Amino acid sequence: MSWDTDWFANRARITPDRVAVVNGETNENWTYEQLNTRAENLASALKERGINKRDRVALLSPNHVCYFDLLFACAKLGAIFVPLNWRLASHELAFILEDCQPKLLIFDEKLEELITPPFQRVAIKLNGSEYSKWLLEKGVNQPANVESYEPLAIIYTGGTTGKPKGAVLTHRAIFSNIINTITSWNLKAEDTTLTYLPMFHTGGLNALSLPLLHMGGKVVIADQFDPEEAIRMLNDHQCSIVLFVPTMYHMLIETEGFQFSLFPTMHTFLSGGAPCSYKIYEAFASKRLQFKEGYGLTEAGPNNFYIDPDKVKDKQGSVGKPMLYNKVRIINEVGKDVAPGEVGEIILSGHHVFDHYWNRPDATAEAIRDGWLYTGDLGKRDEDGYHYIVGRKKDMIITGGENVYPLEIEHIIAEHEHVAEVAVVGVSDEKWGEVVAAFIVPKKGHTLLVNEIEKHCRRYLGGYKIPRRIHLVPELPKTPVGKIDKKEIIKSSC
């Protein structure tokens, strides 16, 4: 077995009595030794059940300690862990299960109705006696010969641009993200994070949870985000660093708890998943709390950049510079690096990049070329080497021959005092090719008029960027990980 494929056993040997994971709602906790013992027992039980190297073991569950049980058990066996998005419809899950063909599916009993008949025969209830027995019974562990280039997990992409694709992450990719994050972000064993992001997603599993467990830190897991409850947990569990998505931060800064809490143990609030409005930056700056954005994707890490919190004020909106052990380029349509200030596609390189898409050699060849991952995201860098995310390549609007980047308009509209959320998309138009359309959720208790938004935009934007269509809506559709679903907005507006 390669030395880096079962690193958690080494961590448990070094700090056996430190608390590794806490259930934020019940306060139940597990030390490193207890967590590793659970994984060892589970690996032995899975082996006896016929789970071998490269067999897929799927999990359908809200955030729970079982994510770590199964991930580390699979690491010991050489099996492949497949966390499933439980917020999908049954037919959507069936597509993923058909694609990865798990030999075993472990599920939370509340989600049983999502499992279609072909996969019920390999399904085991997480809340049942059999799984509990597996965790407790000491078996005979014969370490598998697992190498770092072999797959450890398949994490399915959100599917906002088509059918979900299974990104295969090797032991090396996950380990490299861990080391890169710890080293570049200066994580410490004393750090504690609160994981609300769904752990079937790379943000919940890989962004902070695994790096902190590698360091000997503490991971508090919670489910069903509530902003007031999140503030309580951040304070009660003495958290020091956290990652939320912008939707969560919009909810957080509107609460009474945020206005009155000092967050004495927090040193960094991180945002990811989508660019943040400047309104959120200002809310944290007014309380002298360190807030910054990151950038990543399932296929790469997800962590790729670092920015010193002291630089955030001068470089507002920047995700920073590439981390210590990865490379970033911004290229034009013919593959040449663009000059500072110019917009181009972000491409990434490093050991943290995924290996391939499961059963999709066509998509793999399109995404990875000459050792570089083509992200489909647009960005720019300034003269000092700080990078800024402009938006998705596919989201760019071409209206009357002019390129319009929705994020710029969203930032302007979001600064209006009565706007809660906004999404800007391109809508087909016979005359202009596309026109800019804004979908806006007003703040509760406030009346918002279309001409107010038009007037606000004219103050800050060129004429061709001003939305020609403005829709005031009660809410915006979201993907299962909390991102605004622009594909669904475009579909519903047609």
N, C-alpha and C positions, 0 to 999 in steps of 0.2 A: 504493500500500500504506500502510495506517495505520501510524504510527510505532511503535505498541506491539504489532503483530502479529508482527514479526520482531526482537524485542528481543535474542534470543540473538546475532544477527550483530553488533549493537552492542557487546555484552559481549565477544565474541571480538576485536573491533577494539581495545577498551580494554585488555584483559588477555590478549593472545594466548598468552603463554608460561606462564601459571598453569595448574597441574593442575586440571582440572574434575572428572573422574570416574576412580575407581580400582576395579578388580576386586579385592575384598577377599581373595579366595582365591588368585589368581595374581599379584597386585600389578601387573598390566598397567594402564597409565594413559593418559589422553588429555588433552591440553591443550585450552584453549578454542578455539584456532585449529584444531586437529585435529578436534575435535568438530563445529565449524561447517562445515569443509570436507567432512566425511563427509555432513552433512545437505544441503549444497548439491549435492554429486555425486548423492546419492540423489534429491533433488527433481528434478534434471534427468533422471535415468533413469526415474523414475516418470512424468514428463511425456511422455517419448518412448514410454512404454508405454500412454499414453492416459488417465492419471489426471489429472482436471481438478478444478476447484472443486467442493466438496461431495460428491465421490466418497468412499466409505468405504474406508479402508485398515486392515485388521485385523491384529493381531499375537497369536500364540499362542506364548508363550515364558516360561520362568522369568526371574527378574531378570537383566538383561543390558543392556549399553550400547545395544543396538538400540532400546530404548524411547525413548532420547533421539534417536537417529538418525531414527526415524520420526516422532516428535512434531514435531521441528523442521523436518523435510522437509515434513510436512503443513502446518505453519504458513507456510512459504514459498510453497506451492502453493495454499493455500486449501482443501486436501482435509481430510477428517475422520478423525482417528486413533481407532481402536477397539481398545483393549487387551482381550484375552479372558482369562477365568478358566480357566486350564489345569487347575484341580483339579476342574472339573465333569465329569460323565459325558458321553459322546458325544451322547446325545439332548438333554441340557440345552444343550450348546454349539450343537447344530443349531437349537434354538429361537432363540437369539440371532442366529446367522448368517442365518436366515430373516428375522428382524426387521430387521436393518440392511443386508442385501444388499451385502456388500463387493465392490468391483471387483477387489480384490487381497487375498490372505491370505498373510501370511508366517509360517512356523511353524518351531519347533525340531524337528529330526528325531526326537527322543525322543517327541514328542507326535503323530506323524503318524496313529496309529491313532484319534485322537479326531475326525479330520476326516471327515465323511460325504461320500459320492460327489458330491452336487450341487456341493460347494464345492472338491473336489479339482482341478477344471479351472482355478480361479483361484489356486491355492496355489503358493507358491514357498518352497523350503527355505532357512531362515536360514543353515544350515551349508553350503550348496551354493556352487558356483562363480559362479552368476548373481548372487546377492546381493553376494558379495565384489567382483565386477566392478563392480557399480553404485556401490559405495562408493569405488572407486579411480579410475574414469574421470571426468575433468573434462568436463562438458558445457557447453552454452550456457545460461546462466541468464537468463531473462526474468521479472523479478519480477511476480507476479500482483497484481491489484488487490484486495487483501484488506482488509476493514474490520473494526473491532473487534467489531461486533455479529454477525459471522458465526460459525458453529460451528467449533470446533477439535477437540473430542473428544466421543465418546460413551462414558460409563463406566456400565456396567450395575450396578444395585443388587444386593445380595446375594440377594434373592429369598426371605428368611425369612418374609415375609408374603404370598407368592404368586409368580407368574411374575416373573422379572427385568424391570426397566424400564430403558430406556436414557436416562440423564440427559444432555441435550445441554448441554455447557459451551462458551460462546463464548470467543473470544480475550479479550474484556473481563472475563469472569468469572474466568478463570485468572489474568490479569494483576492483577486487583483483589485476589485472594487473596494473590498474591505480595507486592504492595505493602503490603497490610494486615498481613501476617505480619512482614515485615521491619521495618516501622515500629513495630508494637505490641510485638513480641518483642525488638527491638533486635538483630537478626542482623547479623553483621559478615563482612567478606571473609575474616577469619582463622578463621571457624568451619568445622568439619568434622563431617559427620554420617555415620552408618552406616545404610543403608537395607536392612533385612531385610523390612519389610512388603512384601507383593507389589505390584509396580508396575502390575498391572492394576487395582489398587484406588486410590481417591483418596488414601488415607493414604500409600501408598508413593510416589506420583508428586507429589502437590500439597502435602502437609503441610509437608515440609521440603526435599525434593530440588530442586524448581523455585525456591522462594525463595532457597535458598543458591546455586544456579547464577546467578540474577539478580544476586546480590551479589558474585559472583566467589569464592565459597567452594568447598569440596570435598565431593563426594558419593562415599562408598565404598559399592559395591553388593555384596550377598551374598545367598545363597539357602539354603533349608533350615536354619532356625534351630536352633542348638545352643548352650545357655547358656555352656558353657565356651569354645567357639570365639568366641562373641560378645564375651565379656570380653577375650579375647586381641586381637581386632580393634579394640575400643574403645581399648585401650592402645597397640597397635602402630601404629595409624594416627593416634594423638593426636587422637581425636575429642573434640568439645567439647559437642555437643548431640545427643540421640537420641530417637526416638519408637518405643516398643514398645507392644504391647497387654498388658492385665493378665495373660493366660495366660503370656506370655513372662517378665514380671516374677516371677510365681510360681515359674517354673523357675529364673530367674536368682538369686534370693535364697537358694535352697536349695543352691547350689553352693559348693564349697570355694574356687573362684576369687573369688567375691564376698566371702567372709569375709576374704580376705587382700589383695585389691586395694584400692589407695588411689584409683584413677581420677584421677590427678593433672591431666589436661587437661580433664576433664569439668566443665562448669559447670551443665548442666541435663539431668535425665532427665525425659522427658515420657511420659505415658500417655494413650492414647486408644482409641476403639472401644467401650469399655464402662467403667462405673464401677469403681474400684479398691477393694480391701479395705484397711482401716486397717493391716493387718499389713504391707503393702508400704510404706506411709508410714513405719512405725516402723523397718523394716529400713534404709531410707535415712537416716532421721534419726539412727539410732544410729551411722552412719558419717560424719555431718555432710555428707551429699551432698544437693544440692538436687533435690527431686522434686516434680512437680506434675502435675495432670490438665488435659486439654483436652476440648473438646466440638466435634463437627462431624458432618457427614454428606455423602454424595456430592453432594447437591443444593445444598450451601452451603459452598463453599470447599475444604477442609473446616474451616478455622480460624475460630473465632468469638469466643473469649474470651481474656483475658490475666489472669494473676495473678502478682504479684510474689512470687518465691520466699521473700522474707522474711515474707510474710503467710501462707504455707501452714500454719505451726504453729498460728496463731490461727484460721484459717479452713479447717481440715482437711476435705477432701472437696469444697471449692468449686472450680469451674472459673474463678472470678474475675469480672471485669467485661467488658462488651462491648468488642471491639477498637475501634481508632480510627475505622474507616470502615464500620461496620455498626451496625444497630439491633436490639435484642432486646426483645420484650414477653413477658409471661406472662399468659395470659388464661383466663377461666372459660368455661363452656359457652355463654354468650350473647355472648361476644366482648369482655367488659369486663376491664380490667386488674385483677388480683388485688392484695390488700394484701400487704405484706411478711410472710413466714412462711407464706402460703397457697400451696397447690399448684395449678398450672394448666398449660395447654399452652404450650410454647415456640414462638413464631413469630419469624421472622427477616426482615430486609430489608437490601438492599445490592447493589452491583454484582457481588458475588461469587456471587450466587444463580444457579442454573442457568436456562436459557431455557425449556426444555420437555422432556417425555418424548417420545422418538422414537416416532412412530406411535400416540401415546396421548393425544389431546386430552382425553379424559374424565379420566384420571389427572392431567393437567396442571391442569385446571380445579379439581380437588379439592384439589391441593397449593398452588397459588398463587391467592390471593384478595386483590384490592385492593392488589397490590404486596407482599404478605406471604407468606412460605413457612410453611405450617403443617406442623410437623415430626412431629407425633404423639408427641413426647417430653414428659414431664412434668418440671417443675422448680419451684423457688421461689427467692426472693431474700431476703436479710436486710435489716435496717435500714440497713446500710452499702452496700448495692448489690451485694453479692457473691452470685453465682448458684450453685445446687446442682442437680444432675441427680437426679431421683427415680426415673425409669425410663420405659419405654414406656407410652403410654396404653393400648395393647392388652394390656400385661402386667398392668395393675392388677387385683387380685383383689377381688371383692365377695363377702364371706362373711357371711351372716346380716345383710345390710344395711350392713355396715361396709366401708369402703375400706381395703385393705391394699396397701402398696407393697413388692414383693418385695425391692428393693434394701436396705431397712432391715433385713430379716431376714437377707439374705445377709451383710451386714456383721457382724452379731452372730455368726452361725454361723462365719464365716471366722476369727473371733478365737479360736476353740477351738484349742488347741495341736496337736491331732491331725488337723485338717481341712486337706486340700490344696486342694480346690476345692468350690464349692457353687453350686447353682442352685435358685431357688425359683419355683414356678409354681402357677397355680390349676388345680385338677382338679374337673370337674363332680361335684356331689353332690346327691342328691334332697332332703335335708333343708335344707342350708345354701346351696344354689345352687352355690357353689364352696367348696372347702376348700383350705387352704394345704398344699402338698406340697414337701418339700425333698429334693433329690437330692444326695448328698454323696460325695465321693471322699476316703477316709482317706489320711493320709500313709503312704508306704511304711514298712513295719516297725512300724506301730502298729495296735493293735486298738481299734476304736471301737464303742461300744454305743449303740443307739438311745436308751436312757434317759439316757445321758450328755448327748446333744444336747438332749433335752427339759428336763433339769434346768438346763442352761446357758441355754436360751432363757427359762425361767421367771424367771431372775435379772434379765433385762434387758427383757423384752417383756410387753405386755399379753396377757391370756389368749386373745383372739380372733386374735392374730398368731402364736401358737405353732403350728408345723406339726402338723397332725393325721396326716399321713402322712410318714414319714421312710424314705428308701431309701438304703442304702449301696451304692454302685456302683463298679466298677473305673475307669471313666472317663466323662467327659461328652462328648456329641457336639459338634463344633465346625463352624462355617461355614468356608469357604475362607480367610477372613482372620483366623481364630483366635478369633472370638467364640463364646461358648457358644450353641448352637443350641437355644433354648427350644421352638421349634416342633416340632423333632424329639423333644425330651424328652416333650412333651405327647402327641404322636402315639404314641410307644412305650409310654406309660403307660396309654393307653385300652384 
